[in-house]
């Protein structure tokens, strides 16, 4: 006879309806009525469970969530979907996730009392049959992730269009009181790597790329499948100061801050304002909150200067967050300490954040100095979170149908990122030339300018692989026509052919923007594929006299097919090598409120703008990627896109950090931005070396417009050259090495004269990039074949070194190099933390240093501190002028002794898709430090064009040497490698 517990378990597992439960009850036969009654009461209190081929579905007995589904996506991946209704069919098809549930992965479903356990060989999900909360354990039984509740479903308040009855604002909390680190989440601009205890707004903007995937120090990841604006940490939107703080003017009177308006040095107006808010346009170029009439003209002609002064008083004790949104020059002081000192160009403002511990009732002096230059400003604030929410994982989205996320476990951070790509798509390989040097400018104004500058690189023997044709090559009144202005680009095919004849590639900028007068607009509009509200608003763009314009809707596959056809027939036919997909946030009209931006993206093929706000870049890039594959067959498609989202890596795309400015602080912020993007699973990332927009002091001098450095005012030369030198040094060690920006021009020979220290330094690092191409291209190959990550936060390789988690300005470039950019003007040293668990070599000298210590590293202008991990094996090639020259070239293998190591040199043809069909090779290298033996193993694989034999030289670094960076000097050992294993002993 079954016990009551066994009977209950038998009935729950696999039950799909109350009728089946009743049938199960009848089968108990002669059991006592009291036992049956007790069991029946338990059944009524617990969730009904249906086992499926993919996992389980629970019908919860009470609460907002009616249905809970767990799906096995892989041995280490489980999807959780919590639905307020009963029909999972309302959950929209994912834009991020392309994987399907893994019906071939064995799993078990078992119950122990009030808990249901779904288990694979690697992870288990434990579900409460009372409230549906889920916790996850690894194979050893350790709890990794635990829901704190069954989620919060609230009314949608941030959707400017009518809200569906089945849409909710969503929040899920996990791991309260956690001491773990949280990493990833994409590209953000506040200089942080570890987001534990921090707040991050996952939105999309010119400078921000949100990828809602985070990696925990506990070795799990979480992919949040929602396309709307989402907040990590604090779910609340930051508020104007006066809504959460008491404000006092300069005289101490409560009610607001004293605001002084100056024109030049003349004080024009003083008044007290409760909320000094000039953050957004209302429509066109009309501010939501205009300036006072007395100074409106000064704002428009850039002569206005403003001071805010007073005091703030907190109402709650704890950690307060402040967010300063600005363009122009803005300096904020608190109690006399300068906390923020930032500049942004007037058309591209953004937030900078800081935190302060404040006690309720205490007053703190606040002062702001702002020179608008036609820009924007607002100060916002958040009170402390409740104590129990301050150290947890929390994600809150503005709108959605269900809480929908994926739990990913792994033994390492690389495993977790591999799980992200298993869900969202492989990081398809870029062409090899993409890892060489790119030169770009905003903008080359003619075919002749492109050819002249490319030729200059070739004549100077500075390696280069790509030059870029940025926007506005079309007739002024024909944006979106994809035509070329015949006056300046009379023969685009001839331009491409000339670039190719110089063994380089040319990338071209294409926007998803159309003037309504163009045939391309009319074709898309006839099908209903245009966002026309921008036309209805009569918002003009900034070109010439200003033109009406609209963006297309890529959420329809038919629309992206039309878009591809249009650029195929007008641009691709000329043989351009790659696509620059710009403004794909989409930046329909800059500096409008976020609510207005959502409204402008409505209606669309997926619903409204609020629902898909962060996701535009993925279907847009995917349409171009798939279109080019269908058109050009075996060619590797390559895209550079200004925005991204989960899954962007499957579209042959790299992303970059947008229109950052040419300031040291912005350069510093890019270090963490790149680390976060890579930890979020998207590794092909870059930035504008030198920053996109410089301050006016660099752009315009006493001689007028500054092109070459020679037109700079004398007092600006030193900083401009040093800033670019440091940025080039940094840029040589990010996944893609790319110089771009407005004037002054960014070509190396336009930054400094040949033979100067600055010029020589930039050329030296460019050549180093090419020496390292066998190493770098292996990292590129590993992104596809091994789900590798190129720009590695220190937590990836040193997870047990707690200090390494919080370092924002250092990272690993592949497994060998510890990169330490210099981001302060006139700095000639910087503190460098050498992670524990390894010894380290100074790359330039061969000096060996112990890990687990902070050193003051030399940083002369010509060199950036660079260290190599003991046990690293680094392959280099000869100095080449473009990557194709490196195919089958001789190799130098440098072994940094002191630990065992391995590295497999990856090679393929560099241009085709044959790598996906197995046409690639690896030369495995392994080093045993005890015996001092390097083994060059049997070659694995082959590809068309591969040489049967290679000349390989080997050297060992064990201490200081004058030849540490001499890659051309004859090595002690040399072999002719035929693909068969060979051993080389370290000299003693």
N, C-alpha and C positions, 0 to 999 in steps of 0.2 A: 504493500500500500504506500502511496506517495505521502510524504510529510506535507504539512501545509506550505512550508517554504518551497519544497520541490514542486508542489502543485502550482504555486504562484509563478515560479520561474518558468515552468513548462508552458503556462498560459501566456505569459508576457512575450516571450521570445517568438517573434514571427506573427504576432497578433496584428491584424489589420483593421478590425472593426469590433464594435460592442457585441455584435451577433456572434462572432467567433469566441469572445470571452464567455458569453452565455453558454455556448455549446461546450466549452471547456469545463464550465461549472457543472453541467449535467453529468459529465463523465466521472465525477468524483464518487458517485454511487452512494456507498454506505457510510461515508465520512460523517462525523458528528456535525449536527447543525451549527453548533457553536464554532467549530473550526471553519466551516464553510462561510459562516457569517463574517468571522474575523478576516478571512482571506478576501472576501468580496469587498469589505470596507477598505482593505489595503489596495485592491485593484482600482477602486474608484479614486483613491488619493494619488495614484501614480499615473505616469504617462503611458499611453498606448504606444506600442512599438511595432513597426513594420520593417522587417529585414528586406533589403533590396540587393540586387546584384552589385551595387556600388557601395553600399554601406547600410545605413538605417535612417528611418524617418520616424520622428516622435510626434505624437499629438499630445500637447501639454494640457493638463487638467484645468489650469487657471493662469491668469496673467495676460499681458498684452500679446505675447508670442503664442500663436496657436499651433504652428508647425515648426519643427526643428529638424534639419537634415544634416547628416554627416556623410561625406562621400570620400572614399579612398582614391586619391589621385596618384599615389605611388607608395612605396614602402615607408617613405619618410614624410609624406605630404597628405594632409587631411583638410578637406574643405568643410566649413561650417556655414550654414545659411539659416538664419532665424527670421521667420516670416510672421507678421501680425495677422495675415489672412490664412487661407487654406490652399491656395493654388500657387505652386511654385512657377507656373507659367508666366506670372507677371514679372518675374525677375528678368531684366533685359539681358540679352546676349552680351557677354563680356567683351570690352574693347581690349583689355589687357591680356586676358588669359585665352590661349588657343588650345590648351591641353584638354582632353576629355578624361572622365573618370577611368581609372586603371582596372578594368574588369578582370584582368589576368593576374592581379596581385592577391595572393591568399590573405584572408583576414578572418578573424573570429569575432563573434558577438556573444558576450556572456553577461550574467547578472549576479550581483552579490548584494542582496537586500535592496536598498533604494538606489543603487548605482548600476549603470549599464556600462560595460567596457567593450569598446571596439578596438581590436588590436591587430597590428601587422607584425612582421618579424622585427621591426625597428622602433615603432612607436605605438603608444596606446592613447586613446581618448576616453576619458571617464566622464560619464554624463549622469547628472542627478535626475532621477525619474520624478522628483518632486517639482523642481523649478527649471530644469533644462540647462543649468550651467555646466560648462565643459572645462575640464583640465586635461593637460597633455603631459605624458611622461615619455622619457627615452627608454631604450631597451633595458637599462639597468634599474628602471623604476623611479628615477629622479623626476620630480615635478619640474617642468620647464616653464609652462605657461598655464595660468589659471584664471578663468573669468571670475570677476567679482560679483556679477549679477547676470541676468538674462538680457541685458541691454536696456537702453533708454530710447523710447520712441516718442518724439514730441512734435508739435505742429511745425510745419515749414514756415519760416518767417523771412528767409532771404531769397525768395523767388519773386521777381517782379511780375511774372505772368500768373494766370490762374493755376492753382495747385491741384493736382489729382487727389482724389479722395484717399487713394491708397499710397500716397507719398508721405514720408516722415523725415524730420530731422533725427539723425541716428547717433548714438554714442555707445561704445563698448569699452569697459574698463577691465584691466587685467593686473595681476601681480602687485597688489597694494603693499607698500612698505618695502619695495624691492631695492636692493643695492646694486643691481646690474647696470651695465652700460647699454645705451641704445644708439645705433649707428645707421647711416644710410639716408633714406627719405629724399634723395635727389640733390639738386643744386640750389643751395641757399646762400645768402649773402651776409651772414652775421659772424663768420669766422669760427664756427663751432663744429667739432667732429662728434663729440659725445653729447647726446641730447637728454641724458638722464636728468630729471628735474627741470628741464627746459620746456619752452613752448615753441612750436614750429607751425606756421600756417602753410598748409599745402595748397598752393594756388598756382596760377600761371601768369607770368609777366615777362617782359623783355629780359629781366635778369634772373628769373626764378624758373626752375624746371622741377616740378614735383613728381616724384616716383613713389607711390605709397607702399614702399617695401622697406621694412627695417630689419636690422640684424642685431640680435642680442648677444651680450657677452656670455650668456648661458648656452650658446650654440643652438639657437633656433631663429627662424625668421618668420615674419608675418607680412603677408601681402593683403592689403585692404582693398577690396574690389569695389570702389566707388569713384565716380568721375567728377563729383562736385567738389567745391572747396571743403577741405577737411582740416581739422585742427588736431595736431598731436600735442598732448599735454593738456593745457587749459582749454576747455571747450568753448569758453566765452570769447566773443569778439572784444578787442580792446576798446575802451570807451574814452571820450573826451575827458580831460583832467577834471573838469568841474562836476562830472557825474559820479566820481568815486573819491575825490579828494576835496578838502576845504581849500579854497584859494584866497590869498590875501594880496592886496596891491602893495606897491612900494612903500606906502605910508602905514601899512599894517591893518588896513580896513578890509574886512571880509567881503567876498563877492566876486573877485576876479583878479587878474594880473594887470599891472600897469603896462600899457603899450605905447611906445614912443615912435613916431614916424618921422624920419629924416629924409630930406632931399639933399644929397651931399652931406655937408656938416650942419645944415640948417634944420632945426626942429620945426616941423610943420604942424604936428598934431600930437596931443597926449590924451589918452582916455583909458578907462578901465574896461577890460573885456573879459567876460566869463568863459568864452571859448574862442580863442584865436584860431580860426579854421579857414585855411585857403588851400584845401587839399585837392579838389577836383574841379574839372569843368562840368558845367551843367549841360551844355550843348555847344557844338562848334568850339569857339575859343572864349566862351562866356563862363566866367567863374560861377560856381554855385553860390559863393559868398563874396561878392565884389569888395574891393578896397574902398575906403572912404573917398568921397569925391575930391577932397583936398589933395589926395596923393595918387589918384587913379592914373593920371598922366605920367607921373614919375615911375609907377610900376610898369607901364607900357614901354617907356623909353629907357628902362634899366638904370635909373638913377636913385631908386628908392632903397633906403636902409631902415631896418626896424629893430627895436630892442624891446624885449619883454622882461619885466622885473617884478618880483614879489616873493611870496612864500607859499609852500604847500604844507598841508597837514593831513596825515593819514588817519583813516578811521579804524584801521585794523593793523595789528602788529604782525610782522612777517616779511616775507620776500616779495617785494613789489616789482612789477615789470613796467618799464617805460619804453615807448616806441616813438621815435622821432622820424617823421616822414618829411623829406625835404628834397628840393633841388636848389641851386644856388649855394652860397656859402652859409653854413649854419653852425654855430658853436653854442653848446649847452653846458652850463655850469651848475653844480649843485653844492651848496655850502662852500662856494669859492673854488671848488675843484672842477677843472674842465673834464667833463665826462665824454662828450662827443664833439668832434670837430671834423665836419664832413663837407664835401662839395660834390654836387652832381650837376650835369648840364640841365638847363631849364626845362627841357622837354621830356626828361626821363628821371623823375624822382623815385625814391624808394625809401623803405624803412631802415633804420639802424636802432638796435635795441640795447638796453642795459637794465640791470637789476640792482635794487638797493634794499637792504634790511632797514625797515622803518618801524618805529614804535607809535602806536596810536596816541594821538594828542600832541606829538612833538612837531614843531615847525622846522622847515628846512628852506633855506633861501634858494631860489631858482632864478637863473638869468639866462636869457637867450639873445644872441646877436645874429641877425639874419639879413643877408643881402640877396633879395629874390632873383635878380636878373631875369625877370619874367617867369619865375618858377612857382613852386608850390610848397606849402608847409602845413603841418598839423602835429600836435603832441597828443599822444594817447597813453592810456594807463590801464593796468589790471591790478586789482587787489589780490592779495595772496589767496591761493586755493585753500579749501579746508585741509587741515593737517593730514587726514587720511588719504587725500588725493595727490599730495605733493610728490610722492615718489612711487609712481605707478606708470603703467603703459595705458594710455587713454587715446582713443581715436574717435573723433566726432565729425560727422559730415552734414552739410547743410540740407541735403535732400537725397532720398533714395527709397526703394521699395522694400529693402530688407537689409539686415546686417549680414554681410557676406565677406568672409575672409578665408585665407589659406594659411594653415600652420605648416611650417617647413622645418624639419630637424636635420642636424648634421653633426659630424664629429669635428668639423672645422668650419671656419667662415667660408672657405671655398666651396665646401659641400652645400652650404645654405644658399650661396649665390647660384650654384648649379641647379638647386631646386627651383629658384626663381625662374631661371631660363627654361627648365623643364616645363614650367607652367606657361610662360609668356613667349617662348620661342628662342631658338638658338641665336647667339650673337654671330651672325653670318660674317664671313671674312671680308675685310676691305681689300682693295687692290694694294699690292706692295708699295706702290708709289705714294699712297696716302700717308705712309709712315716716314716719308722723306720731308724735306723742307718746303713750305708753301709761302709764296709772297702774294700779298693782297693789298689793296688800297681802296679807300672810299673817296674817290673811285678813279679807275683808269678811264679817261674820257674819250679815247679813240683806240683803234687797232694799233696805230703807230706807237702809242705810249706803252702798250702791253709788250710789243715786240722789242722796243728799245730797252725796257727795263729787264726783260728776260735775257736779252743779248748781253747786257752789262754784267749780269751774274755769270754768264758763260765766259765772257772775256776775262773776268777777274778770277776765274776758277773757284768760285764759291758754289758748292753743291746746291742744286734746287731740282724739284720734281713737279711743282704745280704752281701755276699763276692763275689769278682769279679775276673774272669779269663781273664786277658788282653791278648794282642796279642802274637804271636810267640810261641803258643803251638803246632804248626804244624812243620813238618820237614823243616829245613832251606831252602831247594831248592824247596819247594812245597806250596808256598803261594797261597791260593785260592783252594787248594785241599780239605780243611775242614777236613783233616786227623789230628790225634793226634800223636805227636812224642812219640813213644812207650817207649823210654828210660825214659822219664820224666812224661808221662801221659799214663801209660800202660793200664788203665781200666777206661775210662771216666764215664761209668755207675756206677762203684763202688765209684768214687769220688763224683758224684751227690748224691748217696744214703747215703754216710757218712755225707755230708752236711745236707741233709734232716733229718737224724737221730739226728742231733744237733739242730733241729728246726730252720734252716736257709735256705735261698735260695742262688742259685749261678747263676750269670749273666755271659755271655760269649761274648767276642769281635769277631765280624765278619766284614770283610772289603769287599768292592765291587771291590777288586783288585785281579788279577790272573796272575800267571806266565804262559806263553804260552805253557809250557811243561805239564800242568795239563789237565786232562780229562774235568774238568769243563770249563776251557777256551775253549777247542776245541768244546764242545757242544754249548756254546754261540756263538763262532765265526762262526760256520757253518751256523748259522741263521743270521749272520750280526749284532750281538748285542754287539760288542766290539769296544771300541775307540782304534784303532790300530796305530794312528799316533805317540803315545809314543814309540811303537816298531820301527816304521820307523825311528824315531829320534835316536834310540838306547840309550835312557836314562836309565841308571841303577839305581836301588834303593840302599839303604844304608846298606843292610843286607849282612853279610859275605863278599864275593868277589864282591857283587853287581849283581843283576839279572835284566834281561829284564822283563817288567811287563806292564799290561794294565788294565784299568777299564771298567766295562760293562755299557751299555746304558739302564737305567731304564725307559726311556720314551716310551718304548714299553711294553704294558701289557704282551705280550708273554715272553719278556725277564725277567720281574720280577717274572713271574710264574716259569720260569726255575731256577732262582736264589733261590726262596723259595724251590723248589723241592730238589735242591742240599744241602742246609743247613738242610732241614728236614731229609733227608736220612742219612746225615753224623753226625749231631749234635743234632737235636731235638729228635731223637730216644733215646738219652741217658737221657732225662728228664730235661735238663737245663731249668731254670725258666724264663729267660729274655734275651733280645738281646741288645748288645752294638754295634750299627752301627757307626763305626768310619770312619773318613777321608772322609765324604760324601759331601765335598764342590763341586766337588771332588778334593782331593789333589793328582792329578795324578803325578806331579813332582814339588816339592817345589821350590819357589823363582824364578819362571819364570815370565815374564811380563804378565800382564792381557790379552794382545792381544794373546800371545802364549797359555795361559790357555784356551781361547775361541777356538783357533784353534785345540787344542788337544781334545776338546769335539765335534768335527765336523768330519763327519756327525752324526746326531742322528735322532731318529724316529720323532722328532718334528721340525727338521730344522737344524740350526747350533748352535754352542756354544754361540755366542753372544746373540741369541734370548732367550735362556733358562738358562743363566749363573747362576742366583741365585736360581734355583728351584730344583736342583738335589735331595735334601734330601727328598722331599715330595713323589714323586712316588716310590722312593727306599723304604722308610719306609712303605708306603701304601701296597706295594707288600708283605713285610714280615708280616705286621699286618693282611691283608686279608688272606694270606696263613695260618697263625697260627690259625685264627678263623675257617677256613675250616678244618684244621687238628685236632685241639684240642678241638673243640666244645665250651663248656661252660667256659673254662679257660680265665681269663683276660690276654690278650697279653700285654706285656710291653716292651718298647724299650727306650734306651737312645741313642740319636743321636747327633753328634758333629756339625751338621748344621741343619738349618730349614728354613722354608719359610711360607707364609700364608697358613693355613690349616694343618700344622703339628700336631696340637692338636687332630685332628680327627683320627690319626693313632696310638693311645695308646702310644705316644712318650713324653718323657721329653727331654729337650735340656740342654746342659751345655756350659760354656763359654770357652771351648777349653784349649789350652796349655798355660795358663797364668803362670807367673813366681812368685817365692816365694819372693816377695818384698812388702813392705808396700804400695807403690804407686799402685801396681796392685790390692792389696786387696781393697783399697779405690775405685778404678775404678769399681769393681764388684758390689758395692752398686747400682750405677746408671744403670749399665748394666742390673741387675735383675729387677729394677723398670721399665726400658724401655721395657723389654721383656714382663712383665706382663701387662703393659698398652697397649701393642700392641696385647693383646688378648691371649697370650700363657703363662699360669701361672705355669705349671710344669717345673721349671727351677732350675738349681743347678750350682755349681762350684767345682773345686778341692780344698778342704780345705787344706791350706798350700801352694797352688800354685803348678803347675805341675813340673816345673824345678827350682831348687835353683841355686844360684851362686856357682861357684867352691869352694869358701871358706867354704861352707857347705857340698858339695858333697865329697870333697877329703881333708883329713887332713894330718898331719905329720905321722899318722899311716896308711895312704892309704885310701882305699874306706871306706866311712861312711855308715854303715847300721843303727845300734842303735846309739842313741845320745852319748853313751859312747866313740865312736870313733871320735867325733868332737874335733877339737882343743879347748883348754880351753877357749880362748877368743871369740869363736863363740857360746858357749853353751847358754848363757843367751838370746841372740837375737833370736836364732833358737827356743828355748822353748817359749819365749814370743810371737813370731810371730804366732806359731801354736796355742797357747792358745787363742789368740785374734781371730784367724780364726775359731777355733772350736766354740767359743762363738757366732760369727756371723753365722756360718753354722747351728747352732741349730734352727735358726729363718729364714731360707729360705725354700721354698717348699720341697726340698729334701735334706737330711742331709747326706753328702757323703765325705769321706776322700780319697784322691788319689794323687799320685805323684811319681816322681822318688826318688832315694835315697837323703837324709836320709829317712829311712822307716817311714811311717805315722801312724802305729798303736800307740794308746795312750801309751802303755807300752814300745814302742821303742822311744818315744819322751821324756819321763821322768820316773823316778823311782816312784813306788807306795809310797804314803805317802807324796810326795812333794806337794807344793802349785800348781805347774803346772799340775801335774797328777790329783790331786784332783779337780781342776777347770774343766778340760776336762771331767772327769767322771761325775761331778756334772751336767754339761749342757747336757750330754748324758742322764742321768737319768731324768732330767727335761723334755727333749723331750718326754720321754715315760710317765711321769706323765701327760703331756699335750695331750696324744694321743686322748682322746675323743674330745677335742677341734680341734686338727689338722685334724683328720679324718673327722670331720664335714666340715671343710674348703675344704677338698678333695672331699667330697660328693657334696658340693655346686658348685664345678666347673662344674659338669655335670647337676645337677638338677636345679640349679639357675643361671648358667653361671657365677659363682663366680670367684673372683680373690684373691689369697692368699697373695702375696707380693705387697702391695698397696702403690703407690706414694701418698704423702700427699694431692695432688690435688684431689684425689678421694673422701676422706672423709671430707676434709676441703676446698671445692671449693671457698668459699667466703673469705678465709684468703689468701690475695695476697702474703704475705711473704712465705707461705708454698709452693707456686708453684716452687720456685727456690732453694729449699733445696735438695741437691744432696746426702746427707749422712745419712738420716733418712727415715723411712718408717713404715707403719703399717703392722703387721703380723696378718691378719684377722682383725676383728672389734675391738679387745681389746688392743693389744700390740703395743706400740711405741718403735721401735728398733733403737738403736743408736750405731752402731759398733765403736770400738776403733781401729784406723788404723795408729797410730803413736807409734813408739818405745819409751818405758819408760813413755808414757802418763799415768797419774793416775787421770785424770779428762778430761772431754771434754764438750764443749758448746752444749747444747741441747735446741732446740726450742720446747716449748710445745704449740701446735696449739691452736688458739683462738676458743672459743665456747664450751669449755669443761674444767672441772677440771681433774686433773691427779693424780694418786697414784704411788709413788715409789714402784715398785714390791717387793723389798726386805724388806722394812721397814713399808709400809703402810702409810707413810707420804703423806698428801694431798697437792697439789700445784695448783695454778690457771693457766689456759691457757692464751695464748697471750703474753708469756714472754720467754726470753732466760735465762737459768740458767747455772751455771757451776756445772755439775753433777759429783759426785765422781765416779771414775773408778779404784778401786784397781785391781791388776792383776787378782784376782779370780773372778771378776764380771764386766760385761758390763752394762752400764746404760740402764735400762728397766723400762718403765712406762706403766700403765694401765689406760685406759679411764674410767672416772666416768660413772656409769651405765652399765659397762661391766659385763657380766655373763660368767664365765669361768668354764667349767666342767673339772675335772681331774679324773684320775683313780689311782689304786695302782701302786707301782713300779713293773714293769714286765720286763722280760728278752727278750721277743719278742712279737710282736703285737698280735699273736693268743691267748696269755694268757689273753688279755684284753677283750675278748668276754664275755659279760654278767657279767663283774666284777662290784663290788661296785663303786659308783660314789661319788665324792665330788663336790658340787656346791659352788663356791665362787662368791658372789655378791659384786661388788665395788660400794658402795652407793654414793648418791649425784646427781643422775639423773635416769630417767626411762630407762629401758633396756629390751632387749629380746635376746634369743638365742635358736635355736632348735637343740638339739643333734641328729645327724644323725648316723644311724647304718645300716649295712647290713652284709652279710657273709664274706665280705672282699676279696673274691677270684673269684667268679663266675660272669657271666653276668646276673644273675637273677635280678639285680637292674634295668636293662632295661625293665624287664617285671613286675615291680612293687613290687618286693620283697625287701623292705627296710622299716625302721621305723624312726620316729622322736619323740623325747620327747620335747614338746614345753615348754620353760621357759620364764616367763615375770615378771618384777619387777616394782612395783609402789613405787616411792620414797616417795611420800607424806604419804601413809599409811604404808610404810615399809613392804610391802607384796610381797613375791615371790610366784608365782603360777606355780606349776609343772602341766602342762595341760594334758588333755587326750592324750594318745599315738596315733599317726597316723601311720597306716600301720603295717606290720609285715614281717618277713622273716624266712626261714627255719633255725632252730637252735636258735631262739630268746628265751630268758627266759621270763616266764610270770611275774616274780617278780624281782625287783632290790632293793638293799639296797642303799639309797641315804642319804648322810649327807649334811648339808647346813651350811655355815658360811657367815658372813657379815663383809666386811672390811670398816671401817669408819674413820680410823685414825691409828696412829702408833701402831704397835703390834710386839712383838718378834716372833710371829708365822706366819708371812706373807707368808713365803715359806715352811711352815711345812704342807705338804699335808697328813700326816699320823696321826696327832693328832686328837683325838675325837672332833667332832664339837658339837656345842650347840644343834643343832636340827638333828634328824635322823628319816627317815620314811622308811617303806617298801612300795615301789611303785608297784602297780598292773596294771598300765596302766590307772588308773582313776585320775582325777584332785585332787590335794591336795594343800592347802595353808599353807605357813609358814611365821610367823611374825618375823620381825627383833627385837631382844631384845633391850629394851630401857634402 
